[in-house]
Structures are given as C-alpha cells and as structure tokens.
Amino acid sequence: MNITVIGTGKIKETYLKKGIAEYERRLRNYGRISIVEVKDEAISEPLSDAGKERILDREAQRIEAALPRRSFVIALDRRGAMVSSEEWAMHLQKSMNCGHSHFVYLIGGALGLHERIKESSDWVLSFSRLTFPHQLMRLILLEQLYRTASILAGQKYHK
C-alpha cells in the first residue's frame, strides 16, 4: 500500500512532530508513506465570504498541483462519511481489490477544503462532526491509518 498525506500548513509543535514521526515509522512496515505539506494562506479577521473563497481556492490549487496521478483520493471533512475503524479497513480492502494501491488523504487548512476538492475526491471521510485543528488532524489520521493497516494485517494493535 502506498499512502500520501497532503496537509495544508506546516506542523509547528514539537509534540505533534514527534507523534507524526512515530506513526510514519510504524506505517513503513505496511507500505510507503509520504507527507506533503502545501502552503496555507494567512487569514486576517474579519473574513468576508469572498475572502474565504479566495483563500480556499489558493489552497485548493496547491493541493491539486501536489496530487499524484492514478491515486484514490480521500478528502477529510466533518460532513463526510463516518465509519468505524473496521469499516474503514474493509473499504480500503475493497478499493485494493479493485486495483487501487495509492491512497491520498487530503487535510485542509484552518478553513477546511474547497468544495471542488471534496467533489472531485473518490471518498469524503469524517472522523467526527467535531472540528479538529488541521495540525492535530494529521497526527490523528496517521494513527488511524496505522490502526487500519494493523486490522488488515490481522495484528493485535486494534482491540
């Protein structure tokens, strides 16, 4: 399995960097993992609807430029499908059975992902209806990817 995570913005906090590095290391036992950071836009308050659209569009252009060809694209959005870890693992297994081997996960910036990114994705996935900081979401995603990989491999990590 080949996994690419495209995240908007840089990880600044040391504790998040350490956690991300740990799960990257663990995931290498199951396949290739790469993380691509695209520049986020500065946000100044108050933000008009046009200003929000401009920011989302610029970030979307950077995400689109970073997307690998021939990949199964999963956008993370709180309005996406909510599944259990086991259901996610089965969804990935079905996708692999259909010939997909490269999975790309998209994490938006502070304003989320542009609608066109979500509409063009193969799947929109939600971890919760709650809003998480996009930097923390990267760590949560990697932990869940590791959990999913361990489920598919029949490992004991997932209880």
The 8 nearest C-alpha neighbors of each residue, nearest first, counted from 0:
[[1, 30, 100, 101, 2, 31, 29, 102],
 [0, 2, 101, 31, 30, 100, 32, 102],
 [3, 1, 32, 102, 101, 103, 31, 33],
 [4, 2, 103, 33, 34, 32, 104, 102],
 [3, 5, 34, 104, 103, 35, 105, 6],
 [4, 6, 35, 105, 36, 34, 104, 106],
 [7, 5, 106, 36, 105, 4, 37, 35],
 [6, 8, 37, 108, 107, 39, 36, 38],
 [9, 7, 39, 38, 37, 36, 6, 108],
 [8, 10, 11, 36, 7, 38, 134, 37],
 [9, 11, 134, 12, 16, 8, 15, 13],
 [12, 10, 9, 13, 16, 15, 134, 14],
 [11, 13, 15, 14, 10, 16, 134, 17],
 [12, 14, 16, 15, 17, 11, 10, 18],
 [13, 15, 17, 16, 12, 18, 19, 11],
 [16, 14, 18, 17, 13, 12, 19, 138],
 [15, 17, 13, 19, 14, 18, 20, 12],
 [18, 16, 20, 14, 15, 19, 13, 21],
 [19, 17, 21, 15, 20, 16, 14, 138],
 [18, 20, 16, 138, 22, 21, 17, 15],
 [19, 21, 23, 17, 18, 22, 16, 24],
 [22, 20, 18, 24, 19, 23, 17, 25],
 [21, 23, 25, 24, 19, 20, 141, 26],
 [24, 22, 20, 26, 21, 25, 19, 27],
 [23, 25, 21, 22, 27, 26, 20, 28],
 [26, 24, 22, 27, 23, 28, 21, 145],
 [27, 25, 23, 28, 29, 24, 145, 22],
 [26, 28, 30, 29, 24, 25, 31, 23],
 [29, 27, 26, 25, 30, 24, 31, 148],
 [30, 28, 27, 26, 148, 0, 31, 25],
 [31, 29, 0, 27, 1, 28, 32, 26],
 [30, 32, 1, 27, 2, 0, 33, 29],
 [33, 31, 2, 3, 1, 27, 30, 23],
 [34, 32, 3, 4, 2, 35, 31, 23],
 [33, 35, 4, 3, 5, 36, 32, 6],
 [34, 36, 5, 4, 6, 37, 33, 3],
 [35, 37, 6, 7, 5, 8, 9, 34],
 [38, 36, 7, 8, 61, 6, 39, 35],
 [39, 37, 8, 7, 36, 40, 58, 61],
 [38, 40, 8, 7, 58, 108, 37, 41],
 [41, 39, 54, 42, 38, 58, 57, 108],
 [40, 42, 43, 39, 54, 38, 109, 44],
 [43, 41, 40, 44, 46, 54, 51, 109],
 [44, 42, 45, 46, 41, 50, 40, 47],
 [45, 43, 46, 42, 47, 50, 41, 51],
 [44, 46, 43, 47, 42, 50, 48, 51],
 [45, 47, 44, 50, 51, 43, 48, 42],
 [46, 48, 50, 49, 51, 45, 44, 52],
 [47, 49, 51, 50, 52, 46, 53, 45],
 [50, 48, 52, 47, 51, 53, 46, 54],
 [51, 49, 47, 53, 48, 52, 46, 54],
 [50, 52, 48, 54, 49, 53, 55, 47],
 [51, 53, 49, 55, 50, 54, 56, 48],
 [52, 54, 50, 56, 51, 55, 49, 57],
 [55, 53, 51, 57, 56, 52, 40, 58],
 [54, 56, 52, 113, 58, 53, 57, 59],
 [55, 57, 59, 53, 54, 58, 52, 60],
 [58, 56, 60, 54, 59, 55, 53, 61],
 [57, 59, 61, 55, 60, 56, 39, 54],
 [60, 58, 56, 62, 61, 57, 55, 63],
 [59, 61, 63, 57, 58, 62, 64, 56],
 [60, 62, 64, 58, 59, 63, 37, 65],
 [63, 61, 59, 65, 64, 60, 66, 58],
 [62, 64, 60, 66, 65, 61, 59, 116],
 [63, 65, 61, 62, 66, 60, 67, 59],
 [66, 64, 62, 63, 61, 67, 5, 35],
 [67, 65, 63, 64, 62, 68, 103, 5],
 [68, 66, 70, 65, 69, 103, 64, 3],
 [69, 67, 70, 66, 71, 101, 65, 72],
 [70, 68, 67, 71, 101, 99, 100, 66],
 [69, 71, 101, 68, 102, 72, 67, 103],
 [70, 72, 102, 103, 101, 121, 99, 73],
 [73, 71, 103, 120, 121, 70, 102, 104],
 [74, 72, 104, 122, 123, 120, 103, 121],
 [75, 73, 105, 123, 104, 117, 124, 120],
 [74, 76, 124, 125, 106, 123, 105, 73],
 [75, 77, 125, 79, 78, 124, 74, 123],
 [76, 78, 125, 128, 79, 127, 126, 129],
 [79, 77, 76, 125, 128, 80, 124, 123],
 [80, 78, 124, 125, 123, 76, 77, 81],
 [81, 79, 124, 125, 123, 82, 78, 122],
 [82, 80, 125, 126, 124, 79, 127, 83],
 [81, 83, 86, 87, 80, 84, 125, 126],
 [82, 84, 86, 85, 87, 81, 88, 126],
 [83, 85, 87, 86, 88, 147, 82, 146],
 [84, 86, 88, 83, 87, 89, 150, 147],
 [87, 85, 89, 83, 88, 84, 82, 90],
 [86, 88, 90, 84, 85, 89, 82, 83],
 [87, 89, 85, 147, 91, 86, 90, 92],
 [90, 88, 92, 86, 91, 87, 93, 85],
 [91, 89, 87, 93, 88, 92, 86, 94],
 [90, 92, 94, 88, 89, 93, 95, 87],
 [91, 93, 89, 95, 94, 90, 96, 88],
 [94, 92, 96, 90, 95, 91, 89, 97],
 [93, 95, 91, 97, 92, 96, 99, 90],
 [94, 96, 99, 92, 98, 97, 93, 100],
 [95, 97, 93, 94, 98, 92, 99, 91],
 [98, 96, 94, 95, 99, 93, 92, 100],
 [99, 97, 95, 96, 100, 94, 93, 101],
 [100, 98, 95, 94, 97, 101, 71, 70],
 [99, 101, 0, 95, 1, 98, 102, 70],
 [102, 100, 1, 70, 2, 99, 71, 0],
 [101, 103, 71, 2, 70, 72, 1, 3],
 [104, 102, 3, 72, 4, 2, 73, 71],
 [103, 105, 4, 73, 74, 72, 5, 3],
 [106, 104, 74, 5, 75, 6, 4, 73],
 [107, 105, 6, 75, 7, 5, 133, 104],
 [108, 106, 111, 112, 7, 6, 105, 133],
 [107, 109, 7, 111, 110, 133, 39, 8],
 [108, 110, 111, 133, 107, 132, 39, 7],
 [111, 109, 108, 112, 107, 55, 51, 54],
 [110, 112, 107, 108, 109, 113, 76, 106],
 [113, 111, 107, 114, 116, 55, 110, 117],
 [112, 114, 55, 116, 115, 59, 56, 117],
 [115, 113, 117, 116, 118, 112, 119, 55],
 [114, 116, 118, 117, 113, 119, 59, 112],
 [117, 115, 119, 114, 113, 118, 120, 112],
 [116, 118, 114, 120, 115, 119, 74, 123],
 [119, 117, 115, 116, 120, 114, 121, 123],
 [118, 120, 116, 117, 115, 121, 72, 114],
 [121, 119, 72, 117, 122, 118, 73, 74],
 [120, 122, 72, 73, 71, 119, 123, 74],
 [121, 123, 73, 120, 124, 74, 72, 117],
 [124, 122, 79, 74, 73, 75, 80, 76],
 [123, 125, 79, 80, 75, 76, 74, 122],
 [126, 124, 79, 77, 81, 76, 80, 127],
 [125, 127, 81, 77, 124, 128, 75, 82],
 [128, 126, 129, 125, 77, 81, 130, 78],
 [127, 129, 77, 130, 78, 125, 126, 76],
 [128, 130, 127, 131, 77, 126, 125, 78],
 [129, 131, 128, 132, 77, 127, 133, 76],
 [132, 130, 133, 136, 129, 135, 134, 127],
 [131, 133, 135, 134, 136, 130, 109, 108],
 [132, 134, 136, 135, 108, 131, 109, 137],
 [135, 133, 136, 132, 137, 10, 138, 9],
 [136, 134, 138, 132, 137, 133, 139, 131],
 [137, 135, 133, 139, 134, 138, 140, 131],
 [136, 138, 140, 135, 139, 134, 141, 133],
 [139, 137, 19, 141, 135, 136, 140, 142],
 [138, 140, 136, 142, 137, 141, 143, 135],
 [141, 139, 143, 137, 138, 142, 136, 144],
 [142, 140, 144, 138, 143, 139, 22, 145],
 [143, 141, 145, 139, 144, 140, 22, 146],
 [142, 144, 146, 140, 145, 141, 147, 139],
 [145, 143, 141, 147, 146, 142, 140, 148],
 [144, 146, 148, 142, 143, 147, 26, 149],
 [147, 145, 143, 149, 144, 148, 157, 142],
 [146, 148, 144, 150, 88, 149, 145, 143],
 [149, 147, 145, 151, 150, 146, 144, 152],
 [148, 150, 154, 152, 146, 147, 151, 153],
 [151, 149, 147, 153, 152, 148, 154, 146],
 [150, 152, 148, 149, 153, 88, 147, 92],
 [153, 151, 149, 150, 154, 148, 29, 147],
 [154, 152, 150, 151, 149, 155, 148, 156],
 [153, 155, 149, 152, 156, 150, 157, 151],
 [154, 156, 157, 153, 158, 149, 150, 152],
 [157, 155, 154, 149, 158, 146, 150, 145],
 [158, 156, 155, 146, 150, 149, 154, 147],
 [157, 156, 155, 150, 146, 154, 84, 149]]
